[in-house]
Amino acid sequence: MNLRTFRALALTAAALAWSGLAAAAVHAPANSSISNTASVTFTVGTSTTSQDSNTDTFTVDELADIDVTRQSAATVTTLSPATAQSILFRVTNLGNGSEQYLLTGNTTLGADQFDTANLVFYVDDGDGLFEPGTDDGLAVTSVTLASQSFDDVWLVSDVPASRADADLANVNLTATSSHGSGVAGSELAGQGDGGSGLVFGTSGGTDTDVGAYQVSNLSFTITKSSSIADPFGGSQAVPGATITYTIVVTTAGTAAATSVGVQDDVPTNTTYVAGSIRVNAVVKTDVADAEAAPACDYDDTNAGGIHCLLGSLSGSTSNTVTFQVTIN
């Protein structure tokens, strides 16, 4: 390896190391101090002397920078009417200090067919499920976030009655610094953590993202139950007993759904009873064939379990699927 090649490799390695450090760097805390002192060393005759400069010190300003990103699907399906319909957003403090961000929303964005009502916000409790009884318990109007931390916030509103299938309602969530917003790089003197200056970051101290509700006036409910018949004429769950599973699928509303399928796995330590699938008490085959919907099969469409294609459903319907297994 010649000297030129060695130097090139060394410079490349140094650049990669620096880029890794830069990517992993965290912000200097707001209101922290950065100090620096230079020194000069010199020799006169046989005496070597070192002399320090004055110390240069400055205080780090708080950077107000925020990101709002929708976590739910682009459109959330809902009935009409419906209350407390939820869309999840993540609000992240990209700055270097603790900051309060005010939450606002807009339900009149346009480019849609209707507006929702009664807009409120909840902070998620960490499980990603909207549970108004546990998600902070109360509706919130702001979140206070430490540097580089986030809260997941539910935007919740009501869908009015008499909306048609496929009607859309656009909504947004905006988070804005409690100190306001401004041009990136502009400063509010003394407004940051500990009396430091507050400088607006790339976001200008405010950010927003959009979600939407889309009406689909068809709701599904699925319930499952079981009954046991043991070899002795009783209902004990002993080896050799037969379990009959009953799955009831009900719909309500005015919309139509296509390719409605129901599947269930045969539990461990049980064996499927051949030919036991029924839909609305009608016997179904165990193989995927040309059987008209509702059509069922075992260990084919759903490996290790049953599958029934109910076909197209609309309005108020109820379909009952049953099958049997024996306990090994």
N, C-alpha and C positions, 0 to 999 in steps of 0.2 A: 504494500500500500504506500503510494507516494504521499508527500506532505500535503499537496493540494487536496487529494481525496480525503485524507484524515481530517483536515480543517472543515471540509464541506460536511462530512458526517457529524462532526462535533457541533457545528452550527445548527444542523437539522435537529439533532437531539436536544439541544438547548431550546430551540424554538418550540418543539413539541412539549417539553417540560413546562415552559412558560405558559403555553396555551392551556394545558391541563390545570395549572394553578389558577389561571384567570377564570376558567369555567367553574372551578370549585370555590372561588372567592365569595365571601359574604360581605355585606355592606358594613362599613364602620358605623358604630352606633351613633345615633343623633346625640348631640351635646357632649360627645367625647372630645378629648383634646389630642391633637397631634403636635408633637414637639420635635425639634431638630436642632442640634448644636454641631457646628463645624470646628475643626481644630487645625492648627498648623504646627508642624515640627521642624525645627531648624538647628543647625550646628554652627557654633562660632568657636573657632579654635578647637579645643578639646571638649567644649561644653555643649550638650544637646538640650534644647529647651522645647517645651510644648506649650502652646497657648490656645485657649478656647475662644470662640466667638460668642457673641450674645446668643441666647436661646430664642429661636423663632417658634412661636406657639399660636395655633389658631383652633377654633372650635368647629366641629363638624355640624353643618346644618342638617335639619330633618328634611328628607326627601319624601314628598307626598305623591305616591304613585299607586294606582289601583288597577285591578283586572276583574272583570265580571264575565263569566263564561257559563252558558247554559249547560246543565248536566243531563237533563231529560231529553227525550227524543224531540225532533224538530216540531212535531205536532203531537199533542196529547188528545187521545180520543175521549169524548164525553157524550153523555146523554143531554137532552134538552126537555125540561129544565134539569139542572143539577147544581148542588151546593158544594162549596169547599173543594173545587177542582184545583189540583196542585201541579206546579212546574218547578223543578229544582235548578237553582243556580249556585255557582261557587264564587264567592267574593274573596279575593286574595290581596293582602297588603304587600305590595312589591317594594315598599319604602324601607327606611332604616330606623324608624321609630314607631312607637305605639300611636295609633291614630284612630279617631272615631269617624266612621263613615255613615252618612245619612242615607237611608234607603227610600227610594221613591219608585213609582211605577206608572205606566201609561197604558190605559186600555182603549184608547181612541187613536190608534196609529194609522188607521185607514188601510186601503188595499185588502179589505176583508169584507165579511157580510154582516157582522154584528159586534157589539161591545159587551164585555163582561162587567160585572158589578161587584161591589163590596170587597175591594182589593185589600188584602192584609199579607203580612210576612211572618214566617216562623223560622227560627234557627233549628236546623236538624240536630238530633241528639247523637248522631254518629252512625246510625244504622241504615241511612238512605231510604227510610220509609216515612211517609207523611203520617204522623200520629199527633194530632193537635192536643191530645191529652198529656203527651210527654215531651214533645218538641219545644223545650224551654217553657212549656206551659202557657205562655202568653204571647200574643202578637207583639212584634218588635217594630221599631221605626229606625233603628240604627244598630250597628255592630262596632265594637271596639276591638281592634286587631293589633297584636304585637307584630313587629317586623317579620316579614316572610311567612306569616301565618294566614289561615283562611277560615271562613265559616261557610257551610253549605246552607243556603237560605231557600225556603219554600215560598214561592209566590202563589197565593191562593185567592181565587175569586169564584163568583157564582155565574152560571150560564143561564140565561133567561129561557122562558118557555117559547114554544112555537117556532123554533128554529128548524130548518130543513136539513136533511142528511147532506153531509159534505160542506155545510156552512162553516166558515173559518173566522176566528177572532184572534187577531195579533195583539200581544202584550209585551211589555219589556220591564226589566228591572235595572235601575240606575243606582250606583253607589257614588256618593260625592263626599269629599273631605268636609268635616265640620267647619273648616276654615274657608270653604268655598273652592273655587276652581280658578285656573288661570293659564296663561300661555306657558308652555314647557320652558323651564329655566327662569321664570320670574320668581321673585322672592317676597315673602311677607316677613318683615323684620320682627324678631322676638316672638313669633307665633309657634315655633317648633318646640319639641321636647326640651324641658329645662330652660326655656327662654332663648333657645337657639333660633336662628332664622329658619323659616319654612320655605323650601324651594319646590315648585311643582315639577314633577317628573314628566316622562313622555306622555302619560295619559292626561296631563293637565289637572290631576287631582280628581278626575271623574271618569267613569266608564259605564257602558251599558251593553246588554245583550237582549236578544228578542226570542220569545217562544210563541207558541200558538196553540189554541184549542180548536179541534175539529169535531163537529157533531156527527155521531153515528148512532141513530136511534134504535139500537139493538143491543140488549144486554144479555150476557150469558151467566147462568148459575149452574154449577156442577156439584153434586153431593154424592157421597159414596157410603155404603153401609154393607154389613155382612151378617150372615146367619150360619149357624153350625149345626150339623146333624152327625152325631157320633154313631159308631157301630152298635151301640147298646140301646138305641132309641132315645137318647138324650141329646144334650147340646153342649157336651164337654169338648174342649180343644185337645183331643188325644190323637195319637197316631192312628190313621185309618179314617178319621172324621172327614166329612165333606164340608167345605166352606163354599157358600154361594155369595158371590159379590154382586151388588146391585149399584149401578151408576146411573144417576138421573141427570139429564141435561135439559135445562129449561131456558127458553128465550122470551124476551119481552121487548116490545117496541115496534117500529114500523119499517126499519131498514132490512136489507137482505144480506145474508152471509153465505158464501159459497165454500165448497170443499171442507165442510165441517167434519173433523175427525176426532174420535175418542180412542185413547189407548191406555192400557194398564199393564204393568209387569206382573208376571207370576212370581209370588214371593219366594224367597229362599226357604228351603225345607218343605216345599210343597210341590205337587205335580199337577199339571193341567189335566182336566177331565176332557178327553176328546169329544168333540161334537156338542159341547155344552154352551156355546155362545148363543144368546138370544137377543133380538132387538124388538122391543114391544111385544114380547112373548113369541115372536116368530123365529124358528130355528134358522141359524146361519152356518155356512160351511166353514171349515178350518183352513181352507186354502184360498189364496188370492186368485180369483177367477173372474169370469164375466158376469158374476152375480150383480143384479141391479141394486143401486143404493136403496136402503142401507146395506152395504156389503162389508163382511168381516173376514178376518183370517187370524190364525195363530202362528207365531214364530216365523213370520214372513215379512210383512211391512214393519212390524215391531219385533225385533229379535228377542226371544224369551218372554214374549207377552202377547196380548191380544190387541187388535186394531179394528175399529169399525168406522167406515166412511158413511156419515149420515147424509152427505150431499148438501143441498142448498136449504137453508132455513130462513124464515122471515116471520115477523109477527110473533104472536104468543104460541109457543109450541112446547111439547114435553116429549122426550125420548128416553126410554129406559133400556140400558144394556146390562145383561147379566151373563156371568160365566162361573164355572166351578173349578175348584182345585181340591186335592186331597192332601192331608197332612202326612208327610213321610213317616 
